[in-house]
Amino acid sequence: MNLRELEDIGLKNIGKVHHNLSYGELIEHELEKRECALTKKGATAVDTGIFTGRSPKDKYFVDRDPSNKYIAWGDVNQKISEEIFNELLDVSREQLSGKDLYVTDVYSGASETSKKSIRFITEIAWQAHFVKNMFIRPTESELESFKPQFTVLNACKAVNEKWKEHGLNSEVFVLFDIENNLAIIGGTWYGGELKKGIFSMMNYWLPLEGKLSMHCSANVGKEGDTALFFGLSGTGKTTLSTDPHRRLIGDDEHGWDDDGVFNFEGGCYAKVINLDSESEPEIYGAIKDNALLENVVLHGDGEVDYKDGSKTENTRVSYPIEHIQNHEPSLSAGHPENIIFLTADAFGVLPPVSKLTREQAMYYFLSGYTAKVAGTERGITEPVATFSSCFGEAFLPLHPTVYAKLLGEKIDKYGVNVYLVNTGWTGGKYGVGKRMSIKDTRACINAILDGSIKNSKFDTTKTFRLHVPKTLGDINPEILNPRNAWSDKDAFDKTRDTLAAMFIKNFKKYQKEDSEFDYSAAGPKIEE
């Protein structure tokens, strides 16, 4: 690239431009600038500063035609004026001007007809490394003709000192100007803002093209059977889709068009708190050269203490998907046979696995119930029950029913089976019961994927009216119906009804807005 391209976006007195450096060059820069430490296994480890999670209350879209006709404005998608955006753009330009810069060109989307070309500009070497890990890396020939369709200026060292005057939430800003194909970040160093910012944009672009964008992981079996795993951060998307017997398509963000499923990314971003080689061998093995750890605790010999959450419970690693030996090289596959909704139920009420009807699938997709896991967002220190439409409302610029309509059409067209899997608590609510074991959850997933769950006889639970297997492989039958796992049945009934009331209250917004999406009859019903 030439300096003119950077000057065209308002950067001045530019220092040295490090354009599309190799992994080796980036790591050399990180070490020279003391941005990272080397671990015993060869991965680099960085700290992201005071912010170890996303800042969702600091994300804004410029209120401008025509995008403001499509965006679902509210607490998730907040408005910012052109004037304030341009003022903070100047702040960002000033921060980056006169600096040596790292420019990284990547793709989002493995589909030739859907991919977007993205350029990231930052003064921090490890952030360029993070971007290189997380997105699809163009070939040398593709880089020669690369033209960015969207640019991200990461001025993380800049802050908005006038945030109160601007009526914003804090000195942090994560801003999107859709019409000018530009995003700016200031005040936070957290890598996840780079990743999820582009995810938000893909969730804007694709549905307007009639393609479904999804917050899910995906893998494919030897027979070409594709499975999708929906869920919020910390519910197990990465862990459960990383399977030695199935090829990993991707661990977090995908599209679904007429040809099938495709990954948005070229890497994985896994939580590593309490990581061990026995329960998650593929992820553990992926932490090697070129992997980038965030906010972990290192011992003097470079050994990582994965059990130490003193910096944050949201310790992470990003790595190229090639680090998973059994990945799908094309980052794509055919239409799914099974869809799995993952939820971490902090109330301990939902079964470990339920088979959903088509109407229940739509209800639970729009409800998006789970628990926010400690450290994923600022201020979250323990699991908190939440409803996040489509299992990713924080990243949906359009109304949730846009995505739900596309999903329903595809479920009908391709005859997809849908299941709800609880990776949260059993035998009691958070603080009383225990977290569902990965072993049992994997057994549930395996029964879905190999089809053996269809041979089970099913019970229907009270209130939630979910269809649960009476027996399933070697899983203790007592936990399959969650009431049986509680020693205090009265406490279970009370807790179940409390959660049911939360579901009912949350879903009223869809009953009011559009009768087409009133699937309330498929939800829980509290018995008199």
Secondary structure, 3 states (H helix, E strand, C coil): CCHHHHHCCCCCCCCCEEECCCHHHHHHHHHHCCCCEECCCCCEEECCCCCCCECHHHEEEECCCCHHHCCCCCCCCEEECHHHHHHHHHHHHHHHCCCCEEEEEEEECCCCCCCEEEEEEECCHHHHHHHHHHCECCCHHHHHCCCCCEEEEEECCCCCCCHHHHCCCCCCEEEEECCCCEEEEECCCCCHHHHHHHHHHHHHHCHHHCCEEEEEEEEECCCCCEEEEECCCCCCHHHHHCCCCCEEEECCEEEEECCEEEECCCEEEEECCCCCCCCCHHHHHHCCCCCEEECCEECCCCCEECCCCCCCCCCEEEEEHHHCCCECCCCEECCEEEEEEEECCCCCCCCCEEEECHHHHHHHHHHCEEEECCCCECCCCCCEEEECHHHCHHHCCCCHHHHHHHHHHHHHHHCCEEEEEECCEECCCCCCCEECCHHHHHHHHHHHHCCHHHHCCEEECCCCCCEEECCCCCCCHHHHCHHHHCCCHHHHHHHHHHHHHHHHHHHHHHHHHCHHHCCHHHCCCCCC
